[in-house]
Amino acid sequence: MYDIAVSVAACLRAGTRVDVAWAVETDGFGDHREPGSAPNRARDNEALAITPGGGRIGGVLGGSANDQLTQLARERTNRLVRVRVADFEAQLAGLPAGGQARCLLVEASRLPTELWDRLRRRDPLCLVARLDGDQVTSVDLYDRDTVGNAGEEAARLFDRGSSDALMIGDAVVTVLWPVPKLVIAGAGPVVDALRRHAELLGWQVQVASEPGHVTGLIVGLSALDNVVVASHDLQLAGTALQAALASEAGYIGALGSRRMQQARADWLAYRGVTDLSRVYSPAGLDIGSRTPPEIAVAILAEALAVRSGSSVAHLRERAGA
């Protein structure tokens, strides 16, 4: 839902009706579960925004349910709906198999007003939708400080620290936890290793090898997100660092020799950017990394340490080459 927040907020400001749909319970789709266990629950932040003219932003179940949800929105909203996706449709959307899902379909104006700004800031949130049959009667918003008021089961679900949803009596609890993003500028073995390792952490990874592409990926990053510059191309590296320093990115790392660091600093200074205190360069913790996979581990560990405020030994604090 985080990815559609800006667009939904813009529609609401313009007075345009927009309906929002997201999956709260899934069964099938190639998910593995123990025999006799409950249907699998949605565990991502996918959501679909639908405007009356047929405009759509985002997607549910890889986009395989978009057409059905758009048709259902024309009929009636503010309800819990069921969609079924055939194997063929699922495979077109990149899913292993078909299945069925229950989704909430709610008019955005019926959701808490502050939700969209909180999503834009990438805050962890909890939505509790009250039902009368399949009809949504109200939706309440909770955060870290107030989730205890949502009930014991909702608080326990929130404390797991990952997106999830759960049907509890006549209510649907949807927990939204943002996924960190990693934007990498450059190419090569270290970049490949960074991508693989970051994906193991569940991060969203985007790689840019052109100056004109990297700025668009970095603009709008939050304190949860990360930028790593791993390019010897001064134009690409400088552009990425300039965009990162203008953003709210929580971690900015840059690979390269002392000479390369100075060249980047000169490039930025010429453009009026002189405060580089947020840049960790050379990037990574001082753990004796040598190979690309080891370097990637050191960089991602540093990003995690910076986010948590842990006291560790950074490479940038070491003197010499």
N, C-alpha and C positions, 0 to 999 in steps of 0.2 A: 504493500500500500504506500510505502514511502515514495516510490517512483512516480506515482500519479498525483501526489499532494499538490505540487505547484500548479499543475493544469486544472485540478478540481477547484483550487482556491481562486484561480483566474476566472473560471466559469461563474463561480458564486459572486465574485465582485462585479461581473458584467451582467448579473441578473439572469444568466442562462441556466436552465434546469440541467442537472446532471445526476444520473443514477450511478451508484457504486455497488459492485458485486465482488464477493470474495468467498472462497471455499472454506467451509468450517468442518467438513467431514468427508473423507474419501474412502472408497472401497474398490480395490482393484488397481489398475494403472501400473501393473507390474510390481506393486509393493509386496515385500515379503513379510509375512506375519505368522505367528504360531497358530496352528489349527484351534479354532474355538475362541480366538481372541477377538476383541472389539474391532470394528472397522477402523482403518487407519485415519488419522486426522491430518488436516492440512498443516504442513510444517514449513511454509515459506511466506513471503510477503507479497505474493501475487495478488493483484486486484485489477478490476476492469472498470473504467469510467465510460459511461454511455450518455451521449447527448441526444435530444429528440430528433435531430436531423440525421442520425445514423453515425455520427462521429464516435470513434472508439480510441481510447488510450489505455495501454497496458493489456493484460490478458489473464485468464484463469485457466489453470491446467495446461500451461504452455500455449494457450490460445485456442485449444480444442473445444472449449465450451463457450467461446465468445458469441457465435451465431445464436445459440440457444438462449443465452442470457439477454442478448439484445432483443430477441423476440418476446421473451418474458417481460422485459421492461416496458414494452409497448402495451402489454395487457394489463399489468398491475404490479406495483412495486411495494416496498416496505413489508417484505415477507420472506419466509424461508422457502426456498425452491429446490427442486431436485433436477439434476441434469444427468443424462446418460451419454457416454462417448463410446462409439464403436471402435474396434481394434484398428480399422483402417484410418479413421480420423485421428486416433491417438498417435499412430505411427507417423502420420504427416506432421504432427506437432512435436515429434521427437520423444514421445513417451513409449515405454516398452509394450504397453497393452492398454486396452480400453478399460472402462469401469464406470462407476456412478459416483456422484457427489451431491452433497447438500450444500447450498450456497445461500448466503444472506444477500438480498437485493434491496438496497435502501436508497431512498432519495438523499443526496448529499446534504440538503438543507435540513434534514431531520437528524443528522448526526451532530454531536457537540461542536459548537462554533470554533472552539480553540483547537480542535483536532488537527486541522490542516497546518497551522503554524507549528504545532508540536511535532508533526510528522516531518515538516520541512527541516526542523532542527535535529531530526533523527533521534528523538527521545524514545526510550522504551515505554510502551503504553499498554493499557488493558481496556478493552471495550466489553461492556456487558449489555447485551440486547435482550430485553424482556419480550416474551412471546405470549400471545393469546391464540392458541392453535398454531397456525403458520404465520399469523400476522405479527409484525414487529410493533409493539406499543411504545417502547422507549429505548434509548441507547444512552448509557452513562459511560463516562471516561474516567479512568484512574491512572495514576503514575506510581513511581517508586514510593512516594510519601503517603499515598492514599489507598494503595491497592488492598491494604488490610481491611478497608471498609467494604470491599467487594465480596467478602466471604472467604472462608478458609481454603476451599478448593481453588478459587481463583487466585489467591495469594500464592498458594503452593505452585500452581502452574506458572505464574509469573516469575517466581524465584528460580525456575530452571534455567532462565537466561536465554531462551530461544523461542522463536515464534511458534505458536501452537493454537489450537482451538478445542473447546470441549463443550458438549451439551450437558447442562446441569439442570435437571428438572425443566422448568419453563423458561430457562435462560440459555443463551449462547455466550460463552466467554471466549473472546479472541485476544490473545496475547501477541503483541507486535514488538519484536526486538530487531533493531537495525543490524544489517550485516556490513562489516567494515569493507571499504573499497581500497584497492591498491592500484594506483596509476603508475606505470613504468614507462620512462622515456628512454628508448634505446633498443638495441638488439644484441643477440649473442648468447653464449652459454650461461652467463650469470642471469640474464633476463629470463631465459628458459627455466632455469632452476628456481628463480623467484616465483614465476608463474605457478609451477608445479607445487611448490611448498605452500604458497599462499592459498591455493585451491584446497589443499589438505586441511587448512585451517577454516575453510568455509568462506573465505573472503571472495568478493567480486573483483576480478582482475581485468584491467584494460591496459593494452600496450600501444604506444604510439612511437612511430619512427620518423614522423614528419612534424616540423614546427607548427604548421597550420592545423594539425590535428590535436596536438597535445593540450593546447589551451582550452579547447572545448571540453575535454575530459576532466580538467582540473577545476574549472570554474564551478562553484557551488559545493565543493567538498566541505565536509564538516570536521569537527575535532576528532571524530571517530576514524577518519580516513587517513590514508598514507600516500606519499609520493616518493618514488625512488628514481633518481636520474642516473642512468648507466650508459651514457653516450659520450664519445669523444668529439662529436659534432658540436661545436661551440654554439651554433645557432639554435639547435634543438635543445641542448642542455640549458642554455641561458633562458630561452623562452619558457621552458618547463619550470625552472627555478623562479623566474619572475611571476608566473601565474600562481605557483604554489605559495609564494610569500604573500601574494595578494589575497589568497584564500584563507579559510579557517582550518586547513589540513593540520591534523594533530602531529604528524610525523613527516619530516622532509629529510630524506637521505640522499647523498650524492657520492658516487664512486669516482675515483680518479687520483692521480698523483698530486703532489703539492703544486707542481707547475700547472697542472690542469685546474686545480682549485683557484689559483691566482688568476688564470686567464678568465675563468668564469666570473670571479669577483670584479675584474676590470670591465668585463662585458656588462655586468649589471650596474656597476657604478656609473658607467657612461650613460645609462638610462635612468639614473637617479635612485637606484636601489643600493643602499650601502649597509643596511642592518641585516646581517646574515646569521644572527645568533640562533635562529630557529633551524638552521641547516646543520645536519649531522654529516660532516665530511672530514675524513673518509667515513662512509657509512658502516655501521656494524659494531657489535661488541668485540672487545679484545679477547678472543678465545683461540687465537692461533689459526684462523681459517686460511686455507690455501686454495682448495679446489672450488669450482663454481658452486656445487651444492653446499659446501661448508660456508662459503661467503654468503649465500642466500639465507642459510640458517642464522648466521650472525646478524644480518640486517633485519630479518623479521623478528628475531629475539629483541633487538634494540627497539624496534617499533612497539612491541608489546610492553617493554620496560618503560618507555617514555609515556605510554598511555596510562600505565598503572602507577607511575611515579616511583618505581623501584630504583634503588641505588645500585648501579652497576658500573663496570669499567668500559668506557667508550673508546673506540679507536681514535676519535678526534682529540682525545686528551693525551695521546702518546706523542712524544716528540720524535723528530726524525722522519725518515722516508716511510 
